[in-house]
Amino acid sequence: MTEETIARIESELEVKAYIQDLKFALNNGAKINFQVKRRVDDHRDEMYTNQYTINTLFADENPADALKRELSTLSVENYMRTVKDLRFPKRSDMREFGKVYNSKDDVYIKIRVELLGMYGNPTTFVMSFHFAERAFTPEMFPYRKN
């Protein structure tokens, strides 16, 4: 399956609703599940790993607290696209966002919010929060205002 068939751009309204749900979950006990060490990082320049990025941007903070705060600042303008998880097709889609730190550092963010268990609190899975391997361009952000 090609990347084009698994990625899509949601409507601005859908993205706003997703972000609203994300913020609600984060403010109501959502657990942050952050992959510090990932298998894909074994073959990646360390600078583009979750661990390096978190340690660089939020050196003196608990990673979960920093991520909770940073995810709660996402807006529709940070949205890039929505991706189907081919490895776990029954799980909810992942959303990709991009944010710039220190006026120069592009950070790629990929998350999934899920309700686990019948009465479970929502869990926010942060698959990626790392410096972008390619510089962001305006075309990557369908709802960014100039």
C-alpha positions as CSV (number, residue, x, y, z in Angstrom):
1,M,0.0,0.0,0.0
2,T,1.4,3.4,-0.9
3,E,1.7,6.2,1.6
4,E,-0.9,8.2,-0.4
5,T,-3.6,5.6,0.2
6,I,-3.1,5.7,4.0
7,A,-2.8,9.4,4.6
8,R,-5.5,11.9,4.2
9,I,-6.3,15.5,5.1
10,E,-9.3,15.9,7.4
11,S,-11.5,18.9,7.2
12,E,-10.6,21.9,9.4
13,L,-13.7,21.2,11.5
14,E,-12.7,17.5,12.0
15,V,-9.2,18.7,13.1
16,K,-10.6,21.3,15.5
17,A,-12.9,18.6,17.0
18,Y,-9.9,16.2,17.4
19,I,-7.8,18.9,19.1
20,Q,-10.7,19.8,21.4
21,D,-11.0,16.1,22.3
22,L,-7.3,15.9,22.9
23,K,-7.3,18.9,25.2
24,F,-10.3,17.5,27.1
25,A,-8.5,14.2,27.5
26,L,-5.3,15.9,28.7
27,N,-7.2,18.0,31.2
28,N,-9.1,15.0,32.5
29,G,-6.5,12.5,33.5
30,A,-5.4,11.1,30.2
31,K,-2.3,9.1,30.5
32,I,0.6,10.0,28.3
33,N,2.2,6.9,26.8
34,F,5.5,8.1,25.2
35,Q,7.9,5.9,23.3
36,V,11.3,7.1,24.5
37,K,13.2,4.3,22.7
38,R,11.8,3.1,19.4
39,R,13.1,0.4,17.1
40,V,13.1,2.8,14.2
41,D,15.6,4.9,16.1
42,D,18.2,2.2,15.9
43,H,19.0,3.2,12.3
44,R,18.3,7.0,12.7
45,D,20.7,9.9,13.4
46,E,20.3,10.4,17.2
47,M,19.3,14.0,16.7
48,Y,16.0,12.8,15.1
49,T,15.0,10.6,18.0
50,N,12.3,11.2,20.6
51,Q,14.7,10.9,23.5
52,Y,17.2,13.4,22.1
53,T,14.5,15.9,21.2
54,I,12.8,15.8,24.6
55,N,16.2,16.0,26.4
56,T,17.2,19.0,24.3
57,L,14.0,21.0,24.5
58,F,12.9,20.1,28.0
59,A,16.1,19.1,29.8
60,D,14.9,20.0,33.4
61,E,11.3,18.6,33.1
62,N,9.5,15.4,33.5
63,P,8.9,14.3,29.8
64,A,5.3,13.4,30.4
65,D,4.5,16.8,32.0
66,A,6.3,18.6,29.1
67,L,4.5,16.6,26.5
68,K,1.1,17.1,28.2
69,R,1.7,20.9,28.1
70,E,3.0,20.9,24.6
71,L,0.2,18.7,23.2
72,S,-2.3,21.0,24.8
73,T,-0.9,24.0,22.8
74,L,-1.5,22.3,19.4
75,S,-3.8,24.2,17.0
76,V,-5.4,23.5,13.6
77,E,-2.5,25.5,12.1
78,N,0.0,22.8,13.4
79,Y,-2.0,20.0,11.7
80,M,-0.3,18.2,8.8
81,R,-2.3,15.1,8.0
82,T,-4.1,12.0,9.3
83,V,-2.5,8.5,8.9
84,K,-4.0,5.0,9.1
85,D,-1.9,2.6,11.2
86,L,-1.3,-0.3,8.8
87,R,0.4,-2.4,11.6
88,F,-2.7,-2.0,13.8
89,P,-5.6,-1.4,11.5
90,K,-8.2,-1.7,14.3
91,R,-6.6,1.1,16.3
92,S,-7.6,4.8,15.8
93,D,-5.9,6.9,13.2
94,M,-2.8,8.9,14.0
95,R,-2.6,12.7,13.6
96,E,0.6,14.4,12.4
97,F,1.5,17.9,13.6
98,G,4.5,20.2,13.2
99,K,5.6,22.8,15.6
100,V,8.6,25.2,15.6
101,Y,10.6,25.7,18.8
102,N,13.2,28.4,19.5
103,S,12.2,30.1,16.2
104,K,14.2,27.5,14.2
105,D,13.8,23.9,15.3
106,D,11.0,22.0,13.4
107,V,9.5,19.3,15.6
108,Y,7.4,16.5,14.0
109,I,4.7,15.2,16.3
110,K,2.6,12.1,15.7
111,I,-0.1,11.1,18.2
112,R,-3.1,8.8,18.7
113,V,-5.7,9.3,21.4
114,E,-7.6,6.1,22.5
115,L,-10.0,5.0,25.1
116,L,-8.6,1.8,26.5
117,G,-10.9,-0.6,28.3
118,M,-14.6,0.0,28.9
119,Y,-14.2,2.4,31.7
120,G,-10.6,3.4,31.1
121,N,-9.3,6.9,31.0
122,P,-8.2,8.1,27.6
123,T,-4.6,7.4,26.8
124,T,-2.5,9.7,24.5
125,F,0.1,7.7,22.6
126,V,2.9,9.9,21.5
127,M,4.7,7.9,18.7
128,S,6.8,10.8,17.6
129,F,8.0,14.0,19.1
130,H,11.4,14.6,17.4
131,F,13.3,17.1,15.4
132,A,12.1,16.9,11.8
133,E,14.4,15.2,9.4
134,R,13.2,17.5,6.6
135,A,12.6,21.2,7.1
136,F,8.9,22.1,7.1
137,T,7.4,23.9,4.1
138,P,4.1,25.8,4.0
139,E,2.5,23.2,1.8
140,M,2.8,20.6,4.6
141,F,0.2,22.5,6.6
142,P,-3.3,22.7,5.0
143,Y,-4.7,25.1,7.6
144,R,-1.8,27.4,8.3
145,K,-2.5,31.1,7.9
146,N,0.2,33.2,6.4
